[in-house]
Amino acid sequence: MSRIFITGATGNIGIEVIRFLMESDTSNEVIAAVRDIEKSKRLFKDYDRLHFVHFDFENPATFKEATHKVDSVFLLRPPHLADVGKYFRPLIEILKEQQIKEIVFLSVQGAEKSKVIPHNKIERLIKEFSLDFIFVRPSYFMQNLTTTLLDDIKFKRQIILPSGSAKFNWIDIENIGEVCSILLSRFSEFKNREIEITGDENENFSRVVGLINESIARPIHFRNVNPLTYYHIKKKDGMGKGLILVMIMLHFLPIFQKEPKISDFYERLTGKKPTRLADFIRREKNKFEC
């Protein structure tokens, strides 16, 4: 039996990873690494076999005790934490010290091509410390439409981004969570591999807005802006500087890159097709209304 430590446990992807692990009836001990244990117990009330430990990315004093006797780590980067040296180097040092053997890191498609994005820096940090890893590189989350971009959709009836006509590959985080749960359970089969997880569709934001408008009563539109304008808009909206810069990198750089490659890894691993964009939008359409 392994002890599997899940960071970002109460976030969208962490919840899915835990759900798939628990519903697989795993014999492994699954540990949710959380800042508020009591609140998290209420969130995961249906999983009586789930364990909890206090952990805070922004408080290195929590790292050592939280990871004691852990075998595997599901590691992700909270969106607001862009300083890899400040937040992730101390954690990786502790994981090395604790002799933790297995890290599944949720990176991003194309991370290997850009040394400026945090995901690339974290991948290189894990390799620097000679830790065994699986880098999961998913494409663009469908759920960005229902989280990061949702306020603009609901209150401005816009998607505002510096992405031009760049195409993104769209993946449902339910598919990502399922893959990560399997990789954590079967780590040795995929050790030290870099794996891309994608959907079957490459679409730009104008097309996605069109799909959304087919499902809702009050239409929205896509507003393409330059990076500087985007920075000022989001700063005025109260978004943190680090997150603004990450959003610019993730949405502006693809303008100069080739269309994303489509991977069939999800289908080969699970025997199922990934979620279609139109199906996701129909599933979540109530969130796009005011």
C-alpha positions as CSV (number, residue, x, y, z in Angstrom):
1,M,0.0,0.0,0.0
2,S,1.2,3.5,-0.9
3,R,0.5,6.8,0.8
4,I,-0.6,9.3,-1.9
5,F,-0.4,13.0,-1.1
6,I,-2.7,15.3,-3.1
7,T,-1.8,19.0,-3.3
8,G,-4.5,21.4,-4.4
9,A,-7.0,18.9,-3.0
10,T,-9.9,21.4,-2.8
11,G,-9.3,22.9,-6.2
12,N,-11.1,21.7,-9.4
13,I,-8.5,19.2,-10.5
14,G,-7.6,18.0,-7.0
15,I,-11.2,17.2,-6.3
16,E,-11.4,15.2,-9.5
17,V,-8.1,13.3,-8.7
18,I,-9.4,12.4,-5.3
19,R,-12.8,11.4,-6.7
20,F,-11.4,9.0,-9.2
21,L,-8.9,7.5,-6.7
22,M,-11.7,7.0,-4.1
23,E,-14.2,5.6,-6.6
24,S,-11.6,3.2,-7.9
25,D,-11.7,1.5,-4.5
26,T,-7.9,1.9,-4.3
27,S,-6.1,0.1,-1.5
28,N,-3.7,3.1,-1.3
29,E,-4.0,5.6,1.5
30,V,-5.1,8.9,-0.1
31,I,-4.1,12.1,1.8
32,A,-5.7,15.5,1.0
33,A,-3.2,18.3,1.7
34,V,-5.3,21.2,2.8
35,R,-5.1,24.5,4.6
36,D,-8.4,24.1,6.5
37,I,-9.0,20.5,7.6
38,E,-12.5,20.9,9.0
39,K,-13.8,22.7,6.0
40,S,-12.2,20.1,3.7
41,K,-13.8,17.3,5.7
42,R,-17.2,18.8,4.9
43,L,-16.3,19.1,1.2
44,F,-15.3,15.4,1.1
45,K,-17.9,14.1,3.5
46,D,-18.8,11.2,1.2
47,Y,-15.2,9.8,1.4
48,D,-14.8,8.3,4.8
49,R,-11.5,6.7,3.9
50,L,-9.9,10.0,2.8
51,H,-7.2,11.3,5.2
52,F,-6.3,15.0,5.8
53,V,-3.2,16.8,6.7
54,H,-2.5,20.5,7.2
55,F,-0.4,21.9,4.3
56,D,0.1,25.4,2.9
57,F,2.1,26.2,-0.2
58,E,2.8,29.7,1.2
59,N,4.0,28.3,4.6
60,P,7.1,26.2,4.2
61,A,6.9,25.3,7.9
62,T,4.1,22.9,7.0
63,F,6.0,21.0,4.4
64,K,8.0,18.5,6.4
65,E,5.4,17.2,8.8
66,A,2.7,17.1,6.1
67,T,4.8,14.9,3.8
68,H,6.1,12.5,6.5
69,K,6.1,8.9,5.3
70,V,4.5,9.8,2.0
71,D,5.3,7.7,-1.0
72,S,3.7,9.5,-3.9
73,V,2.8,13.2,-4.5
74,F,0.4,14.8,-6.9
75,L,1.8,18.2,-7.4
76,L,0.2,21.2,-9.0
77,R,0.8,24.9,-9.1
78,P,-1.9,27.1,-7.6
79,P,-2.6,29.8,-10.3
80,H,-1.6,32.7,-8.1
81,L,1.9,31.3,-7.2
82,A,4.3,32.2,-10.0
83,D,7.6,32.5,-8.0
84,V,9.0,29.0,-8.4
85,G,12.1,29.8,-6.3
86,K,10.1,31.1,-3.4
87,Y,7.3,28.6,-3.3
88,F,8.4,25.4,-5.0
89,R,12.2,25.0,-4.4
90,P,11.7,24.7,-0.6
91,L,9.0,22.1,-1.2
92,I,11.1,20.0,-3.6
93,E,14.0,20.2,-1.2
94,I,11.8,18.7,1.5
95,L,10.4,16.0,-0.9
96,K,14.0,15.0,-1.7
97,E,14.9,15.0,2.0
98,Q,11.9,12.8,2.8
99,Q,13.0,10.3,0.1
100,I,9.7,10.5,-1.6
101,K,9.9,8.3,-4.6
102,E,7.2,9.4,-7.0
103,I,5.9,12.8,-8.2
104,V,3.1,13.3,-10.7
105,F,3.3,17.0,-11.6
106,L,0.4,18.7,-13.4
107,S,2.2,20.8,-15.9
108,V,0.8,22.3,-19.2
109,Q,1.0,21.4,-22.8
110,G,4.0,22.9,-24.5
111,A,5.8,23.6,-21.1
112,E,9.1,22.2,-22.6
113,K,9.0,25.0,-25.2
114,S,9.0,28.0,-23.0
115,K,11.5,28.6,-20.2
116,V,9.6,31.6,-18.9
117,I,6.5,29.9,-17.7
118,P,6.4,28.6,-14.1
119,H,5.5,25.0,-15.2
120,N,8.7,24.7,-17.2
121,K,10.7,26.0,-14.2
122,I,9.1,23.4,-11.9
123,E,9.7,20.6,-14.3
124,R,13.4,21.6,-14.4
125,L,13.5,21.9,-10.6
126,I,12.2,18.3,-10.2
127,K,14.8,17.0,-12.6
128,E,17.5,19.1,-10.9
129,F,16.8,17.2,-7.7
130,S,16.8,13.8,-9.5
131,L,13.3,12.9,-8.4
132,D,11.3,10.3,-10.3
133,F,8.4,12.0,-12.0
134,I,5.6,11.9,-14.5
135,F,4.9,15.2,-16.1
136,V,1.3,15.4,-17.1
137,R,0.9,18.1,-19.7
138,P,-2.8,18.8,-20.4
139,S,-4.0,21.2,-22.9
140,Y,-6.3,24.2,-22.2
141,F,-8.9,23.5,-19.5
142,M,-12.5,23.7,-20.5
143,Q,-13.2,24.8,-16.9
144,N,-11.3,28.0,-17.5
145,L,-14.6,29.1,-19.0
146,T,-16.4,28.4,-15.7
147,T,-13.7,29.8,-13.3
148,T,-11.0,32.3,-14.4
149,L,-13.0,33.7,-17.3
150,L,-16.5,33.4,-15.7
151,D,-16.8,36.9,-14.1
152,D,-16.2,38.6,-17.5
153,I,-18.7,36.3,-19.1
154,K,-21.4,36.8,-16.5
155,F,-21.0,40.5,-15.8
156,K,-19.4,41.9,-18.9
157,R,-20.8,39.4,-21.4
158,Q,-17.3,39.1,-22.8
159,I,-14.3,36.9,-22.9
160,I,-11.4,39.3,-22.7
161,L,-8.0,37.9,-23.7
162,P,-4.8,38.8,-25.7
163,S,-5.2,35.5,-27.7
164,G,-6.2,36.8,-31.2
165,S,-7.2,33.9,-33.4
166,A,-4.8,31.4,-31.8
167,K,-6.3,27.9,-31.4
168,F,-6.2,26.1,-28.2
169,N,-6.8,22.4,-27.6
170,W,-9.7,21.9,-25.0
171,I,-9.7,19.3,-22.3
172,D,-12.2,18.6,-19.5
173,I,-10.5,18.5,-16.1
174,E,-12.6,15.4,-15.3
175,N,-10.6,13.7,-18.0
176,I,-7.3,15.0,-16.5
177,G,-8.3,13.9,-13.0
178,E,-9.1,10.4,-14.2
179,V,-5.7,10.2,-16.0
180,C,-3.8,11.5,-13.0
181,S,-5.5,9.0,-10.6
182,I,-4.5,6.2,-12.8
183,L,-0.9,7.4,-13.1
184,L,-0.6,7.7,-9.4
185,S,-1.8,4.2,-9.0
186,R,0.4,2.8,-11.7
187,F,3.4,5.1,-11.4
188,S,6.1,2.5,-12.3
189,E,4.6,1.9,-15.7
190,F,5.0,5.5,-16.7
191,K,7.9,6.7,-14.6
192,N,10.1,9.5,-15.9
193,R,7.7,10.2,-18.9
194,E,6.3,13.4,-20.1
195,I,2.7,12.8,-21.2
196,E,0.4,15.1,-23.1
197,I,-3.4,14.9,-22.3
198,T,-5.6,16.6,-24.9
199,G,-9.1,16.6,-26.2
200,D,-10.0,16.1,-29.8
201,E,-10.7,19.7,-30.7
202,N,-8.5,22.7,-31.5
203,E,-10.6,25.9,-31.4
204,N,-10.0,29.6,-31.0
205,F,-12.0,31.8,-28.6
206,S,-14.2,33.2,-31.3
207,R,-15.4,29.7,-32.2
208,V,-15.9,28.8,-28.5
209,V,-18.0,32.0,-27.9
210,G,-20.1,30.8,-30.9
211,L,-20.7,27.5,-29.2
212,I,-21.6,29.1,-25.9
213,N,-24.1,31.4,-27.7
214,E,-25.9,28.4,-29.2
215,S,-26.7,27.3,-25.6
216,I,-27.6,30.5,-23.8
217,A,-30.3,33.3,-24.1
218,R,-28.1,36.4,-23.7
219,P,-25.1,36.2,-26.1
220,I,-21.5,37.0,-25.2
221,H,-18.7,38.1,-27.5
222,F,-14.9,37.7,-27.6
223,R,-12.8,40.9,-27.1
224,N,-9.3,40.5,-28.3
225,V,-6.9,43.0,-26.6
226,N,-3.1,43.5,-26.6
227,P,-1.2,42.3,-23.5
228,L,-0.7,45.8,-22.1
229,T,-4.4,46.6,-22.3
230,Y,-5.2,43.2,-20.8
231,Y,-2.8,43.9,-17.9
232,H,-4.6,47.2,-17.1
233,I,-8.1,45.8,-17.4
234,K,-7.3,42.9,-15.0
235,K,-5.3,45.1,-12.6
236,K,-8.4,47.3,-12.4
237,D,-10.5,44.2,-11.8
238,G,-8.3,43.3,-8.8
239,M,-6.5,40.3,-10.3
240,G,-3.0,39.8,-8.8
241,K,0.0,40.8,-10.8
242,G,1.5,37.3,-10.9
243,L,-1.7,35.7,-12.2
244,I,-2.1,38.5,-14.8
245,L,1.4,37.7,-16.1
246,V,0.7,34.0,-16.2
247,M,-2.6,34.6,-18.1
248,I,-0.8,36.8,-20.6
249,M,1.9,34.1,-21.2
250,L,-0.7,31.3,-21.5
251,H,-2.9,33.2,-24.0
252,F,-0.6,35.5,-25.9
253,L,2.4,33.2,-26.7
254,P,0.2,30.7,-28.6
255,I,-0.3,33.3,-31.3
256,F,3.3,32.7,-32.3
257,Q,3.2,28.9,-32.0
258,K,1.9,26.1,-34.1
259,E,-1.6,24.7,-33.6
260,P,-1.5,22.3,-30.6
261,K,-0.9,18.6,-31.3
262,I,-3.7,16.2,-30.4
263,S,-2.8,13.2,-28.3
264,D,-4.7,10.0,-28.0
265,F,-3.2,9.1,-24.6
266,Y,-6.5,9.6,-22.7
267,E,-8.3,7.2,-25.0
268,R,-5.5,4.6,-25.0
269,L,-5.4,4.7,-21.2
270,T,-9.1,4.7,-20.4
271,G,-10.7,3.2,-23.5
272,K,-13.0,6.3,-23.7
273,K,-13.2,9.4,-25.9
274,P,-12.4,12.7,-24.1
275,T,-15.3,15.2,-23.5
276,R,-16.4,17.3,-26.4
277,L,-16.6,21.1,-26.1
278,A,-20.2,21.3,-27.0
279,D,-21.1,18.6,-24.4
280,F,-19.2,20.5,-21.8
281,I,-20.9,23.8,-22.6
282,R,-24.3,22.2,-22.5
283,R,-23.4,20.6,-19.2
284,E,-22.4,23.9,-17.7
285,K,-24.6,26.3,-19.6
286,N,-26.4,27.6,-16.4
287,K,-23.1,29.1,-15.3
288,F,-22.9,31.3,-18.3
289,E,-26.2,33.1,-17.6
290,C,-26.5,36.1,-15.4
